[in-house]
Amino acid sequence: MKLLFERSVAGRHLDLIPKSDTENYQLPEKYVRKKEAHLPQMSEVDLGRHYTELAKQTHGVNDGFYPLGSCTMKYNPRIDEEMASLEGFTQLHPLQPEKTVQGSLKLLKKTEELLCEITGMDAMTFEAAAGAHGEYTGLLLIRRYHQSRNDTERVNIIVPDSAHGTNPASATMAGFHVINVPSNENGGVDLDALRKAVGKDTAGLMLTNPNTLGLFDPNILEITKIVHEAGGLCYYDGANLNAVMGRVRPGDMGFDCIHLNLHKTFATPHGGGGPGSGPVGCKDFLKEFLPHHMVKQTETGYTMYDPKQSLGQVRSFYGNFLVVVKALTYILTLGKEGIREASGKAVLNANYMMHRLKECYTVAYDSICMHEFVLSLDDLKKETGVSAMDIAKASLDYGIHPPTMYFPLIVHEALMFEPAETESRETIDAAADIYLELYRKAHEDPEYLHSAPHNCPIGRPDETAAARNPKLKYEFHDQ
Ligand SMILES: Cc1ncc(COP(=O)(O)O)c(C=O)c1O
């Protein structure tokens, strides 16, 4: 497909930007560009076709099934986008006087209250821009807490081996040492290993529950107790909250602080790198360490304040405000019952799909799952040479986005499926039929699967090169 600059023809144009009705302003000479800017020159219809062609080459939730495990690629109701597009929200300036943005401050406070009710926390900041950023912020809270008690020996964060990769990465970035604890044979935290791992040097534990195997740890109260008794704090990675919202609360499981991924659980589409939001919630005793720009209601209205021992600012201004607008709309439109129903359906759908695939495939930890489940294609690979990657790539030819591959790391040839609550039984049945068909194909014609996909614009790119040396800008010949 041609790029915009390759489609460009000198002299073509379109008038997208309205004529300015303000006086011309002469920029100081030092800011004036010396050369013409490289801008593609094209007509409106050609520009429209370019983006339509691009859109056709990608896969989103509106195109078809998207069971990308750990990512909660659920359908996000249109009304959430509509609310976030209201001019009263989109035209705000972050430096506007508080008295002119009372509605938006109220919205932040209301969302904080509702998310605290859902998670069992006492306060929440919206500054962090995504899940990993929330983890980092939460870990800084834990650090501040220990520092405030002069408990400076606490330098270790315990992370189970099933954790999402961002957990150890955030802990390291926040200045901690990471101590790994293994999983037990049921996929939960090995309690004996945890007891051995904790001590005077334990700053805290980071845990996802349900974990990345899609399993709810039945020992969760014991786990948080072990860490607390050792003087550590418990951090809940809330990226998997979609499985339990409206049913159990991290605060009641014994967690002291958490982050949420609004861009998974609370209705912001993601996957293309768009804005996310990773609000960080905490119990009362950590409130004073939260980042700047907390909102409170006073007699004269809503106002922002910086907590007394705040860890400072973790992002410019107040986070991704429009994502918060979507989250509030989502919560209010679903209501208490709807939130509970959504998590119930997410779990039902995952169990149904797992049950269908078990006809051929091996489930890594064969028990009732939560919102996602993990297959191990180790046996299939040994029998046929067909790998998890081959099956995932082949599903693209059937209009299905591949499941998450080779994660979690503790499962060989892993494929992780998260069908999400918004999928119908018909969609899940159709997808299950395709995966069962691919299993049979693996035995009959493995070569076909090794070279899949056969009908996509891109087949098997060099993923390492794409990650390490991304080509993100057009190379002009005159540069
Ligand atoms: C369990 C878990 N924790 C943390 C994250 C990180 O979230 P983000 O991608 O928003 O940084 C993810 C993302 O997939 C996740 O699945």
The ligand as an SDF file (V2000), in Angstrom:
LIG
                    3D

 16 16  0  0  0  0  0  0  0  0999 V2000
   -2.0950   -8.0670   34.0500 C   0  0  0  0  0  0  0  0  0  0  0  0
   -1.6130   -6.7880   33.4090 C   0  0  0  0  0  0  0  0  0  0  0  0
   -0.9630   -5.8750   34.1600 N   0  0  0  0  0  0  0  0  0  0  0  0
   -0.5400   -4.7180   33.6310 C   0  0  0  0  0  0  0  0  0  0  0  0
   -0.7220   -4.4020   32.3090 C   0  0  0  0  0  0  0  0  0  0  0  0
   -0.1490   -3.1160   31.7720 C   0  0  0  0  0  0  0  0  0  0  0  0
   -1.1310   -2.2310   31.3200 O   0  0  0  0  0  0  0  0  0  0  0  0
   -0.8010   -1.1330   30.1980 P   0  0  0  0  0  0  0  0  0  0  0  0
   -0.6130   -1.8720   28.9200 O   0  0  0  0  0  0  0  0  0  0  0  0
   -1.9780   -0.2320   30.1780 O   0  0  0  0  0  0  0  0  0  0  0  0
    0.4450   -0.4200   30.6050 O   0  0  0  0  0  0  0  0  0  0  0  0
   -1.3730   -5.3170   31.4820 C   0  0  0  0  0  0  0  0  0  0  0  0
   -1.5730   -5.0220   30.0540 C   0  0  0  0  0  0  0  0  0  0  0  0
   -1.9060   -5.8430   29.2440 O   0  0  0  0  0  0  0  0  0  0  0  0
   -1.8490   -6.5450   32.0500 C   0  0  0  0  0  0  0  0  0  0  0  0
   -2.4880   -7.4450   31.3130 O   0  0  0  0  0  0  0  0  0  0  0  0
  1  2  1  0
  2  3  1  0
  2 15  2  0
  3  4  2  0
  4  5  1  0
  5  6  1  0
  5 12  2  0
  6  7  1  0
  7  8  1  0
  8  9  2  0
  8 10  1  0
  8 11  1  0
 12 13  1  0
 12 15  1  0
 13 14  2  0
 15 16  1  0
M  END
$$$$
